[in-house]
Amino acid sequence: MANVTIDGVAYEVQDGRTILQALDDLGLLMNGVDVPHYCWHPKLSIDGSCRLCQVEVKGQPKLQIACNTVVANGMEITTANERVQKAREGVMELLLVNHPLDCPICDQAGECKLQDYAYEYGLTHARTKEPRRPLAKRAELGPTILLDQERCILCRRCVRFTREISKTSELCVASRGDRSTIETFPGAPLDNDYSMNVADICPVGALTTKDFRFKIRVWFLDEKPGVCTGCANGCNIHLGVANNQVYRYVPRRNDAVNDTWMCDEGRMSHKRIGAADRVREPMLRSAGGGLASAKLDAAIAAAAAKLRAATSGGAGVVAALGSAHATNEDLFVLRRFCEALGTETLGVAVPSGRADELLIKAEKAANAAGARALGFKDAQVVADRLRAGAVRALIVLGDDALAVLGGEAALAKLECVILLATHHSPLERAAHVVFPARVAAEKLGTLTNHAGRVQRVRPAVEPAFEAYAEGEILARLGQALGLPGFAPGQRYDARDVSKLLGEAVPAFAGCDVDAVGDEGRPLAGAGAR
Amino acid sequence: MALSAPYVTNYLTQHFADDAFGQVDGYVARGGYEAARKAITRMAPDEVANLVKDAGLQGRGGAGFVAGLKWTFMPKGADKPKYLVCNADESEPGSFKDRILMERGPHQLLEGILIAAWATGAEKTFLYIRGEYAFAAQQLERAIGEAYSRGYLGSRVMGTALSHDVVLVRGAGAYICGEETGLLESLEGKKGQPRKKPPFPAQYGAFGMPTTVNNVETFSHVPHIIRNGKEWFRSLGTEKSPGTTIFGVSGHVVRPGLYELPLGTKLDEIVFEHAGGVPDGKRVKGVIPGGMSMPILPAGQLDVPMANEFLRERKSMLGTGGIMVMDETTCMVRVGCVISYFFRDESCGQCTQCREGTGWMNKILNRIERGAGTREDLDVLLDVAGKLEGATICAFSDAAAWPVQGLLRHFREDFEAHVREQKCPFPASFEL
């Protein structure tokens, strides 16, 4: 460890770290100690080219760049004085020599580091009389990203990202001097599983995603912390919300989960929230055979009646298939519900797909590990019981389990199929009662990622239609059935369920929605991966 | 006949008129490779490095860092291969001395490299030569082949414990590839952009290995120092800047060319006596003393000894010793336009100040020359130049700033005349 003073305050920092890294480690960077920077990024190699992060190091005649100056014992660092301010002003003035003054029509306005630092450290007027360099305003780098070359300040974060993180190396700096531009190579567009991250790390309005570009002014967005539900990695995100609508996901830094990145597929999964195929109301199988919309109470009553009838001959005829998309709380309620019904056939369907070594996990659901920690077995146990003809009633959470259950034919003979689904699916054709379920962005709860980290989701938007957390639907159903543990008249509260889960299931001790915070916590006994 | 007798004050170039000197036989006949033999067989590596350090040989590539001292930065031990790089990218406008050293004295250079290899423990030298130097590259290639065939290169050099390879690499023509870490990047097949420091090349150089980079002329001095000793070397030149150097004189002079003279020779002596002064009876207006990146000196300040300790007093530097002479008809704003265009064009574009500042200065200067300048522009120019100084990864931005500062320091009247008259008061001699 090295003892340094930064602006007169003593800190103990790790040896071998640069000044910016040490400030980042201390959580002080731009959060108490302002050292503005463009090219430096905590998860990319050091570039040292933007020259904005200059600080004064006692004993050094020249200002030093904080990004590449390694701390040493006894080092005295000054991040703010007239000399430093002058240097920053100088860099800012030069960065603006060729930067267009098109903030009013720039999508980055409002979250632009050039804007921010120009206000903070820049001059109040431009001394340049020369025309700015004309370059491509709408260069298509690939299927997801557009580049405005005029706005680019050549920090090269995007270039380093494709070399060091996505390891695809599509981007380069072409030409040199003030003619430099970010380019792709001929015939090799920016097209990889993580391409959209370059828009996040672009400090200016040069790189924008086709998806979010011009959708809304960012200052209208409420950036709500959440978790991506695209796969078992559970990348931490901010949901950009306005008008009760999610406009985008952007990664939220969590060094234990996703650093500062997320995959494009996960990012685009925000479209699932407001998708046209959401289940928007409870539905009941009518006498004519079709599904007809119903009031919630009627649907609960109908489901309760069906379940009661199916189980009149005795317990053991109910099977339940949980969803790996549901929260730990929802699944815990399902488990309690099944225990009360005396059913032991509890499975979970986990959709699977492609994986990589960076973030993308093969399990394409956010809470498969949570389901397993709660005792849910592979969906095959449910399919086996169905095939054996031992099941009369089936409760299914989710919309992607038909194949694993054996198709429609396997469900055709059942007396009671109750479906709790966020999106429409062929499963509905076999269902007697369908309940509209909420997605993670619409409810409070926790999700357990592949490494056993329990992470919180909170309601970022309120569905514009009727939808309920699966736990709430099951709780009401339990109340209607008079099941033990489902006290009549009690209001469903996900926070209470979360606390109860922590008390009842040892693995979840200390992992309730409040305790995990925005950073998450490993399940008791989970490796610290 | 000895390669350099103690009384000779042009030891680098004394045999250059003799074609045989460029061939291995002719070189050996004139005492060539004896210094290398002496160093390798009779001196310890440290002893060689210390001798060169004590002789006070300053790097001749522009920065003037003491060569022997640079060698001692190389790590001891052999856990990693160590490399030398010979910087033959001579790209400073006004500088053309390394070219002649390679074309006429390739074995002198190779012998210097061999001695440095012994001193630093380097197993290989990358000789990085600018692409435009086709003839020099040809001569070197031939000389390297000769040296291998005679056992001066390869394994067990001259039957000694030293093994050394020299690889000739031709550059693709960028000024910045003469900056030592820009050169290393280019050598590795990457875009020529200087590396941030630390780490320095002695820790992390070519292909990540400990590396020392020296200029062609620097290496070429080394055999003479080994042969004649440090006292001899120090008897030439000034106390702080020993030895000779090759001044390249160009511009408005009667006899442009290369002149090997002791450091400390006065600039006016070089311009007026050796190079014959300004032709057509015109008067000299200004002289750039050390290659285009060095600040210009006005006619009244040419009585300066050509060595850094004296040039610094006049806010300039020796640089590469490329002397550019301009007569009284020269428009100094136009000079600024040409110089700033060069640096704008050659800036690698990594660092903000250099990328944006070189272009901005060039645009302002062009505007002043066109007759659309204001008095405020002159202050802005100086201010921008000040922002470039010492603020970036490499010294390129200093090189871009100093000439502008020098021109405004000594020829502000030219600039003010442009602003006042809103046109260039000089006859146009060439298009911008």
Boltz contact constraints between the chains, C-beta under 6 A:
constraints:
  - contact:
      token1: [A, 48]
      token2: [B, 196]
      max_distance: 6.0
  - contact:
      token1: [A, 49]
      token2: [B, 350]
      max_distance: 6.0
  - contact:
      token1: [A, 49]
      token2: [B, 351]
      max_distance: 6.0
  - contact:
      token1: [A, 50]
      token2: [B, 352]
      max_distance: 6.0
  - contact:
      token1: [A, 51]
      token2: [B, 351]
      max_distance: 6.0
  - contact:
      token1: [A, 51]
      token2: [B, 352]
      max_distance: 6.0
  - contact:
      token1: [A, 62]
      token2: [B, 390]
      max_distance: 6.0
  - contact:
      token1: [A, 68]
      token2: [B, 196]
      max_distance: 6.0
  - contact:
      token1: [A, 90]
      token2: [B, 387]
      max_distance: 6.0
  - contact:
      token1: [A, 91]
      token2: [B, 352]
      max_distance: 6.0
  - contact:
      token1: [A, 94]
      token2: [B, 352]
      max_distance: 6.0
  - contact:
      token1: [A, 94]
      token2: [B, 353]
      max_distance: 6.0
  - contact:
      token1: [A, 94]
      token2: [B, 356]
      max_distance: 6.0
  - contact:
      token1: [A, 94]
      token2: [B, 357]
      max_distance: 6.0
  - contact:
      token1: [A, 95]
      token2: [B, 352]
      max_distance: 6.0
  - contact:
      token1: [A, 97]
      token2: [B, 356]
      max_distance: 6.0
  - contact:
      token1: [A, 97]
      token2: [B, 360]
      max_distance: 6.0
  - contact:
      token1: [A, 127]
      token2: [B, 380]
      max_distance: 6.0
  - contact:
      token1: [A, 130]
      token2: [B, 363]
      max_distance: 6.0
  - contact:
      token1: [A, 176]
      token2: [B, 348]
      max_distance: 6.0
  - contact:
      token1: [A, 176]
      token2: [B, 349]
      max_distance: 6.0
  - contact:
      token1: [A, 177]
      token2: [B, 344]
      max_distance: 6.0
  - contact:
      token1: [A, 177]
      token2: [B, 347]
      max_distance: 6.0
  - contact:
      token1: [A, 177]
      token2: [B, 349]
      max_distance: 6.0
  - contact:
      token1: [A, 177]
      token2: [B, 355]
      max_distance: 6.0
  - contact:
      token1: [A, 178]
      token2: [B, 355]
      max_distance: 6.0
  - contact:
      token1: [A, 178]
      token2: [B, 359]
      max_distance: 6.0
  - contact:
      token1: [A, 180]
      token2: [B, 349]
      max_distance: 6.0
